């Protein structure tokens, strides 16, 4: 998998350093997604969002009870596409290796 991602980045015009950066970014995004899913508990979210102070957190309070449904949506593929597109675009214009 690492070879495929780094190789794909290089074939897209990235330097090897940029390819490593892109792989690491994808890996961290993926691990974060896995951790959040593994540790998410909907009942706690239901309780938490129903008790928010509308004067301190008006946007989150407005979402309220819809949070669990919205958070349960699988947005990983779209997020990954956006991340990779952004990284490749950035790599084409500058050095993203560090």
C-alpha distances in whole Angstrom, upper triangle without the diagonal:
4,5,5,6,9,10,10,12,14,15,16,19,17,18,15,17,16,13,12,14,13,9,12,14,11,10,14,15,13,14,18,18,17,20,22,22,23,25,27,31,32,36,36,35,38,40,39,39,42,44,43,45,46,47,44,41,43,39,38,41,41,38,39,39,36,34,32,32,30,28,27,26,22,21,18,17,20,19,15,17,19,17,15,18,20,18,18,21,22,20,22,26,25,23,21,20,22
4,5,5,6,8,10,11,12,14,15,17,15,15,12,13,13,10,9,11,10,7,9,12,10,9,13,14,13,14,17,18,18,20,23,23,24,26,28,32,33,37,36,35,38,41,39,39,43,44,43,45,46,47,44,41,42,39,38,41,42,38,40,40,37,35,33,33,32,29,28,27,24,23,19,18,21,19,16,17,19,17,14,18,19,16,16,20,20,18,20,23,22,20,18,16,19
4,6,5,6,8,10,10,12,14,15,14,14,11,13,13,10,10,13,12,9,12,15,13,13,16,18,17,18,21,22,22,24,26,27,27,30,32,35,37,40,40,39,42,44,43,43,46,47,46,49,49,50,47,44,46,42,41,44,45,41,43,43,40,38,37,36,34,32,32,30,26,25,22,20,23,22,18,19,21,19,16,19,20,17,17,20,21,18,20,23,23,20,19,17,20
4,6,5,6,8,10,10,12,14,13,14,12,15,14,10,11,14,12,9,13,14,12,13,16,17,16,18,21,21,21,24,26,26,27,29,31,34,36,39,39,38,41,43,42,41,45,46,45,48,47,49,46,43,44,41,40,43,43,40,41,41,38,36,35,34,32,30,30,28,24,23,19,18,20,19,16,16,19,17,14,16,18,16,15,19,20,17,19,22,22,21,19,18,21
4,5,5,6,9,10,10,13,11,13,11,12,11,7,8,10,8,6,10,11,9,10,14,14,13,16,18,18,19,22,23,24,25,27,29,32,34,37,37,35,38,41,39,39,42,44,42,44,44,46,43,40,41,37,36,40,40,37,39,39,36,33,33,32,30,28,28,26,22,21,17,16,17,16,13,13,15,13,10,13,15,12,12,15,16,14,16,19,19,18,16,15,18
4,5,5,6,9,10,11,9,9,7,9,8,5,6,9,7,6,10,11,11,12,15,16,16,18,20,21,22,24,26,26,27,30,31,35,36,40,39,38,41,43,41,41,44,46,44,46,46,47,44,41,43,39,38,42,42,39,41,41,39,36,36,35,33,31,31,29,26,24,20,19,20,19,15,16,17,15,12,14,16,12,12,15,16,13,15,18,17,15,14,13,16
4,5,5,6,8,10,9,10,8,11,11,7,9,12,11,10,13,15,14,15,18,19,19,21,23,24,24,27,29,29,30,33,34,38,39,43,42,41,44,46,44,44,47,49,47,49,49,50,47,44,45,42,41,45,45,42,44,44,41,39,38,37,35,33,33,31,27,26,22,20,22,21,18,17,19,17,14,16,17,15,13,16,17,14,15,19,19,17,16,15,19
4,5,5,6,9,9,11,10,13,11,8,11,13,10,10,14,14,13,15,18,18,18,20,22,22,23,26,28,28,29,32,33,36,37,41,41,39,42,44,43,42,45,47,45,47,47,48,46,43,43,40,39,43,42,39,42,42,39,36,36,35,33,31,31,28,25,23,20,18,19,19,15,14,16,15,11,13,15,13,10,14,15,13,14,17,18,17,16,16,20
4,5,5,7,5,8,8,10,8,5,9,10,7,9,12,12,12,14,17,17,17,20,22,22,23,26,27,28,30,32,33,36,37,41,40,38,41,44,42,41,44,46,44,46,45,46,44,41,42,38,38,41,41,38,41,41,38,36,36,35,32,31,31,29,25,23,20,18,19,18,14,14,15,13,9,11,12,10,7,11,12,9,11,14,14,13,12,13,16
4,5,5,4,6,6,9,8,6,9,11,10,11,14,15,15,17,20,20,21,23,25,25,27,29,30,31,33,35,36,40,41,45,44,42,45,47,45,44,48,49,47,49,49,50,47,44,45,42,41,45,45,42,44,45,42,39,39,39,36,34,35,32,29,27,24,22,22,22,18,17,18,17,13,14,15,12,10,13,14,10,11,14,14,13,13,13,17
4,5,7,9,10,13,11,9,13,15,13,14,17,18,17,19,22,22,22,25,27,27,28,31,32,33,34,37,37,41,42,46,45,43,46,49,47,46,49,51,49,51,50,51,49,46,46,43,43,46,45,43,45,46,43,40,40,39,37,35,35,33,29,27,24,22,22,22,19,17,19,18,14,14,16,14,11,14,15,12,12,16,16,16,16,16,20
4,6,9,11,13,11,9,13,14,12,13,17,16,16,19,21,21,21,24,26,26,27,30,31,31,33,36,36,40,40,44,44,41,44,47,45,44,47,48,46,48,47,48,46,43,43,40,40,43,43,40,43,43,40,38,38,37,34,33,33,31,28,25,22,20,20,20,17,15,16,15,11,11,13,11,8,10,12,10,9,13,14,14,14,15,19
4,7,9,11,9,9,13,14,12,14,17,17,18,20,22,22,23,26,27,28,30,32,33,34,36,38,38,42,43,46,46,43,46,49,46,45,49,50,48,49,49,49,47,44,45,41,41,45,44,42,45,45,42,40,40,40,37,35,36,33,30,28,25,23,23,22,19,18,18,17,14,13,14,12,9,10,11,8,7,11,12,12,13,14,17
4,6,8,6,6,10,10,9,12,14,14,15,17,19,20,21,23,25,26,27,29,30,32,33,35,36,40,41,44,43,41,44,46,44,43,47,48,46,47,47,47,45,42,43,40,39,43,43,40,43,44,41,39,39,38,35,34,34,32,29,27,24,22,22,21,18,17,17,15,12,13,13,10,8,10,10,6,7,10,10,9,10,10,14
4,5,5,6,9,10,10,12,14,15,16,18,20,21,22,24,26,27,29,30,32,33,35,36,37,41,43,46,45,43,46,48,46,45,49,50,47,49,48,49,46,44,45,42,41,45,45,43,45,46,43,41,41,41,38,36,37,35,32,29,26,25,25,23,21,20,20,18,15,16,16,12,11,13,12,8,10,12,11,9,10,9,12
4,5,5,6,9,10,11,12,14,15,16,18,20,21,22,24,26,27,28,30,32,33,34,36,40,41,45,44,42,45,47,45,45,48,49,47,49,49,49,46,44,45,42,42,45,45,43,45,46,43,40,40,40,38,35,36,34,31,29,26,25,25,24,20,21,21,18,16,17,17,14,13,15,15,11,13,15,14,11,11,9,12
4,5,5,6,9,10,11,12,14,15,17,18,20,21,23,24,26,27,29,30,31,33,34,38,40,43,42,40,44,45,43,43,46,47,45,46,46,47,44,41,43,40,39,43,43,41,43,44,42,39,39,39,36,34,35,34,31,28,25,25,25,23,20,20,20,17,15,17,16,13,13,15,13,10,13,14,12,9,8,6,9
4,5,5,6,9,10,10,12,14,15,16,18,20,21,23,24,26,27,29,30,31,33,36,38,41,40,38,41,43,41,40,44,45,42,44,44,44,41,39,40,37,37,40,41,38,41,42,39,36,36,37,34,32,32,31,28,25,22,22,22,20,17,17,17,14,12,13,13,9,9,11,10,7,10,12,10,7,6,5,9
4,5,5,6,9,10,11,12,14,15,16,18,20,21,23,24,26,27,28,30,32,35,37,40,39,38,41,43,41,40,44,45,43,45,44,45,42,40,41,38,37,41,41,38,40,41,39,36,36,35,33,31,31,30,26,24,21,20,21,19,16,16,16,14,11,13,13,10,9,13,12,9,12,14,13,11,9,8,12
4,5,5,6,9,10,10,12,14,15,16,18,20,21,22,24,26,27,28,30,34,36,39,38,36,40,41,39,39,43,44,42,44,44,44,41,39,40,37,36,40,40,38,40,40,38,35,35,35,33,30,31,29,26,24,21,21,22,19,16,17,18,14,13,15,15,11,12,15,14,12,15,17,15,12,10,8,11
4,5,5,6,9,10,11,12,14,15,16,18,20,21,22,24,26,27,28,32,34,37,36,34,37,39,37,36,40,41,39,40,40,41,38,35,37,34,33,37,37,35,37,38,36,33,33,33,30,28,29,28,25,22,19,19,20,17,15,16,16,12,11,14,12,9,10,13,12,10,13,15,13,10,7,6,8
4,5,5,6,9,10,11,12,14,15,17,18,20,21,23,24,26,27,31,32,36,34,33,36,38,36,35,39,40,38,40,39,40,37,35,36,33,32,36,36,33,35,36,34,31,31,31,28,26,27,25,22,20,16,16,16,14,11,12,12,9,7,10,10,7,8,11,10,9,12,14,13,12,9,9,11
4,5,5,6,9,10,10,12,14,15,16,18,20,21,22,24,26,29,31,35,34,32,35,37,35,35,39,40,38,40,40,41,38,36,37,34,33,36,37,34,36,36,34,31,30,30,28,26,26,25,21,19,16,16,17,15,12,13,14,11,9,13,13,10,11,15,14,13,16,18,17,15,12,11,14
4,5,5,6,8,10,10,12,14,15,16,18,20,21,22,24,28,30,33,32,30,34,35,33,33,37,38,36,38,38,39,36,34,35,32,31,35,35,33,34,35,33,30,29,30,27,25,25,24,22,20,16,17,18,15,13,15,15,12,11,15,14,11,13,16,15,14,18,19,18,15,12,11,12
4,5,5,6,9,10,11,12,14,15,16,18,20,21,22,26,28,31,30,28,31,33,31,31,34,35,33,35,35,36,33,30,32,29,28,32,32,29,31,32,30,27,27,27,24,22,23,22,19,17,14,15,15,12,10,12,12,8,9,12,11,9,11,14,13,13,16,18,16,15,11,11,12
4,6,5,6,9,10,11,12,14,15,17,18,20,21,25,26,30,29,27,30,32,30,30,34,35,33,36,36,37,34,31,32,29,28,32,32,29,31,31,29,26,25,25,23,20,21,20,17,15,11,11,13,10,7,10,11,8,7,11,11,10,12,15,14,14,17,19,19,17,14,14,16
4,5,5,6,8,10,11,12,14,15,16,18,20,24,25,29,28,27,30,32,30,30,34,35,33,36,36,38,35,32,33,30,29,32,33,30,31,31,29,26,25,26,24,21,21,20,17,16,12,13,15,13,10,13,14,11,11,15,15,13,15,18,18,17,21,22,21,19,16,15,17
4,5,5,6,9,10,10,12,14,15,16,18,22,24,27,26,24,28,29,27,27,31,32,30,33,33,34,31,29,31,28,26,30,30,28,29,29,27,24,24,24,22,19,20,20,17,16,13,14,16,13,11,14,14,11,12,16,15,13,16,19,18,18,21,23,21,20,16,15,16
4,6,5,6,9,10,11,12,14,16,16,20,22,25,24,22,25,28,25,25,29,30,28,31,31,32,30,27,28,25,23,27,27,25,26,26,24,21,21,21,19,16,17,16,14,12,9,11,12,9,8,11,11,9,11,14,13,12,15,18,17,18,21,22,22,20,17,17,18
4,5,5,6,9,10,11,12,14,15,19,21,24,24,22,25,28,26,26,29,31,30,32,33,34,32,29,30,27,25,28,29,26,27,27,25,22,20,21,19,16,16,16,13,12,8,10,12,10,8,12,13,11,12,15,16,15,17,20,20,20,23,25,24,23,19,19,20
4,5,5,6,9,10,10,12,14,18,20,23,22,21,25,27,25,26,29,30,29,32,33,34,31,28,30,28,25,29,29,26,27,27,25,22,21,22,20,17,17,17,15,14,11,14,16,13,12,16,17,14,15,19,19,18,20,23,22,22,26,27,26,24,21,20,21
4,5,5,6,9,10,11,12,16,18,21,20,18,22,24,22,22,26,27,26,28,29,31,28,25,27,24,22,25,26,23,24,24,22,19,18,19,18,14,15,16,14,13,11,14,15,12,12,16,16,13,16,19,18,18,21,23,22,23,26,27,26,25,21,21,21
4,6,5,6,9,10,11,14,16,19,19,17,20,23,21,21,25,26,25,28,29,30,28,25,26,23,21,24,25,21,22,22,20,17,16,16,15,12,12,12,10,10,7,11,13,10,10,14,15,13,15,18,18,18,21,23,23,24,27,28,28,26,23,23,24
4,6,5,6,9,10,14,16,19,19,18,21,23,22,23,26,27,27,30,31,33,30,27,29,26,23,26,27,24,24,23,22,19,17,18,17,14,13,14,12,12,10,13,15,14,13,17,18,16,18,21,21,21,23,26,26,26,29,31,30,29,25,25,26
4,5,5,6,8,12,15,18,17,16,20,21,20,21,24,25,25,28,29,31,28,25,27,25,22,25,26,23,23,23,22,18,17,18,18,14,14,15,14,15,13,16,18,16,16,19,20,18,20,23,23,22,25,28,27,28,31,32,31,30,26,26,26
4,5,5,6,10,12,15,14,13,16,18,17,17,21,22,21,25,26,28,25,22,24,21,19,21,23,19,19,19,18,14,13,15,14,10,11,13,12,13,12,15,17,14,15,19,19,18,20,23,23,23,26,27,27,28,31,32,32,30,27,27,27
4,6,5,9,10,14,14,13,16,18,17,18,21,23,23,26,27,29,27,24,25,23,20,22,23,20,20,19,17,14,12,13,13,10,9,11,10,12,11,14,16,15,16,19,20,19,21,24,24,24,27,29,29,30,33,34,34,33,29,29,29
4,6,9,11,14,14,14,17,19,18,20,23,24,24,28,29,32,29,26,28,26,22,25,26,23,22,21,20,17,15,16,17,13,12,14,14,15,14,18,20,18,18,22,23,22,24,27,27,27,29,31,31,32,35,36,36,34,31,31,31
4,6,10,12,11,12,15,16,15,17,20,21,21,25,26,29,26,23,26,24,20,22,24,21,20,19,19,16,13,16,16,13,13,15,15,17,16,20,21,19,20,24,24,23,25,28,28,28,31,33,32,33,36,37,37,35,31,31,31
4,6,9,9,8,12,13,13,14,17,18,19,22,24,26,24,21,23,21,17,19,21,18,16,15,15,12,10,12,13,9,9,13,13,15,15,19,20,19,20,23,23,23,25,28,28,28,31,32,32,34,37,38,37,36,32,33,32
4,6,6,7,9,11,11,13,15,16,18,21,23,26,24,21,23,21,17,19,20,17,16,14,14,12,9,12,14,11,10,14,16,18,18,22,23,22,23,26,27,26,29,31,31,32,34,36,36,37,40,41,41,40,36,36,36
4,5,5,6,9,10,11,12,15,16,20,21,24,23,20,21,19,16,16,18,15,13,11,11,9,6,9,11,9,9,13,15,17,18,22,22,22,24,27,27,27,29,31,31,32,35,36,36,38,41,42,41,41,37,38,38
4,5,5,6,9,10,11,13,15,19,20,24,22,20,21,20,17,16,18,16,13,11,12,11,8,12,14,13,12,16,19,21,22,26,26,25,27,30,30,30,33,35,35,36,39,40,40,42,44,45,45,44,40,41,41
4,5,5,6,9,10,11,13,17,19,21,20,18,19,19,15,15,17,15,12,11,13,11,10,13,15,13,14,17,19,21,22,26,26,25,27,30,30,29,32,34,34,35,38,39,38,40,43,44,43,42,39,39,39
4,5,5,6,8,10,11,15,16,19,18,15,16,15,11,12,14,12,9,8,10,7,6,10,11,10,11,15,17,18,20,24,24,22,25,28,27,27,30,32,31,32,35,36,36,38,41,41,41,40,37,38,37
4,6,6,6,9,11,14,16,19,18,16,16,16,12,12,13,11,8,6,9,8,7,10,12,11,12,16,19,20,22,26,25,25,27,30,29,30,33,34,34,35,38,39,39,41,43,44,44,43,40,41,40
4,6,5,7,9,13,15,18,17,15,16,16,13,12,14,13,10,9,12,11,10,14,15,15,16,19,22,23,25,29,29,27,30,33,32,32,35,37,36,37,40,41,41,43,46,46,45,45,41,43,42
4,6,6,7,11,13,15,14,12,14,14,10,10,13,12,9,9,12,10,11,14,15,14,16,19,22,22,24,28,27,26,28,31,30,30,33,35,34,35,38,39,38,40,43,43,43,42,39,40,39
4,5,5,9,10,14,13,10,11,11,7,6,9,8,5,6,9,7,9,12,12,12,15,17,20,21,23,26,26,24,27,30,28,29,32,33,32,34,37,37,37,39,42,42,41,41,38,39,38
4,6,9,10,14,14,12,12,13,10,7,10,9,6,6,10,10,11,14,15,15,17,20,23,24,26,29,29,27,31,33,32,32,36,37,36,37,40,40,40,43,45,45,45,45,42,43,42
4,7,9,12,12,11,12,13,10,8,11,12,9,10,13,13,14,17,18,18,20,23,26,26,28,32,31,29,32,35,33,33,37,38,37,38,42,42,41,44,46,46,46,46,42,43,42
4,6,9,8,7,8,10,8,6,9,10,8,11,13,12,15,17,17,17,20,22,25,25,27,30,29,28,31,33,31,31,35,36,34,36,39,39,38,41,44,43,43,43,39,41,40
4,5,5,6,7,10,9,7,10,12,11,14,16,15,18,21,20,20,23,25,28,28,30,33,32,30,33,35,33,33,37,38,36,38,41,40,40,42,45,44,44,44,41,42,41
4,6,5,4,8,8,5,8,11,10,13,15,15,18,20,19,20,23,25,28,27,30,32,31,29,33,34,32,32,36,36,35,37,40,39,38,42,44,43,43,43,40,42,41
4,6,6,10,10,9,11,14,14,17,19,18,22,23,22,23,26,28,30,29,32,35,33,31,34,36,33,34,37,37,35,37,41,40,39,42,44,43,43,43,40,42,41
4,6,9,9,9,11,14,13,17,18,17,20,23,21,21,25,26,29,28,30,33,31,29,32,34,31,31,35,35,33,35,38,37,36,39,42,40,40,40,37,39,37
4,6,6,6,8,10,10,14,15,14,17,19,17,18,21,22,25,24,26,29,27,25,29,30,28,28,32,32,30,32,35,35,34,37,39,38,38,38,35,37,36
4,6,5,6,9,10,13,14,14,17,19,17,18,21,22,25,24,27,29,27,26,29,30,28,29,32,32,31,33,36,35,34,38,40,39,39,39,37,39,37
4,5,5,6,9,12,12,11,15,16,14,15,18,19,22,20,23,26,23,22,25,27,24,25,29,29,27,30,33,32,31,34,36,36,36,37,34,36,35
4,5,5,6,10,10,8,12,14,12,12,16,17,20,19,21,24,23,21,25,26,24,25,29,29,27,30,33,32,32,35,37,36,37,37,34,36,35
4,5,5,9,10,10,13,15,14,15,18,19,22,22,25,27,26,25,28,30,28,28,32,33,31,33,36,36,36,39,41,40,40,41,38,39,39
4,5,9,9,10,13,14,13,15,18,18,22,21,24,27,25,24,27,29,27,28,32,32,30,33,36,35,35,38,40,39,40,41,38,40,39
4,6,6,6,10,10,9,11,14,15,18,18,21,23,22,21,24,26,24,25,29,29,28,31,33,33,33,36,38,38,38,39,36,38,37
4,5,6,9,10,10,12,14,16,19,20,22,25,24,23,27,28,27,28,31,32,31,33,36,36,36,39,41,41,41,41,38,40,39
4,5,7,8,9,11,12,15,18,19,22,25,24,24,27,29,28,29,32,33,32,34,37,37,37,40,42,42,43,43,40,41,41
4,6,6,6,9,10,11,15,16,19,22,21,20,24,25,25,26,29,30,29,32,34,34,35,37,39,40,40,41,37,39,39
4,6,5,6,8,10,14,14,17,20,19,18,22,23,23,23,27,28,27,29,32,32,32,35,37,37,38,38,34,36,36
4,6,5,6,9,12,14,16,19,19,19,21,24,23,24,27,28,28,30,32,33,34,36,38,39,39,39,35,37,37
4,6,5,7,10,12,15,18,17,18,20,22,22,23,26,27,27,29,32,32,33,35,37,38,39,39,36,37,37
4,5,6,9,10,13,15,15,15,18,19,19,20,23,24,24,26,29,29,30,32,34,35,35,36,32,34,34
4,6,8,9,11,14,14,13,16,19,18,19,22,23,23,25,27,28,29,31,33,34,34,34,30,32,32
4,6,9,11,14,14,14,17,19,19,20,23,24,25,26,28,29,30,32,34,35,36,36,32,33,34
4,6,9,11,11,12,14,16,16,18,20,21,22,24,26,27,28,30,32,33,34,34,31,32,33
4,6,8,9,10,11,13,14,15,17,19,20,21,23,25,26,27,29,31,32,32,28,30,31
4,6,6,6,9,10,11,12,14,15,16,18,20,21,22,24,26,27,28,28,25,27,28
4,6,5,6,9,10,10,12,14,15,16,18,20,21,22,24,26,26,26,23,24,25
4,5,5,6,9,10,11,12,14,15,16,18,20,21,22,25,26,26,23,24,26
4,5,5,6,9,10,11,12,14,15,16,18,20,21,23,24,25,22,24,25
4,5,5,6,9,10,10,12,14,15,16,18,20,21,22,22,19,21,22
4,5,5,6,8,10,10,12,14,15,16,18,20,21,21,18,19,21
4,5,5,6,8,10,11,12,14,15,16,19,20,20,18,20,22
4,6,5,6,8,10,10,12,14,15,17,18,19,16,19,20
4,6,5,6,9,10,10,12,14,16,16,16,13,15,17
4,5,5,6,8,10,10,12,14,15,15,13,15,17
4,6,5,6,8,10,11,13,14,15,13,16,18
4,6,5,6,8,10,11,12,13,11,14,16
4,5,5,6,9,10,10,10,8,11,13
4,5,5,6,9,10,11,9,12,15
4,5,5,7,9,11,10,13,16
4,5,5,6,8,7,11,12
4,5,5,6,6,9,11
4,6,8,9,12,15
4,7,9,12,14
4,6,9,11
4,6,7
4,6
4
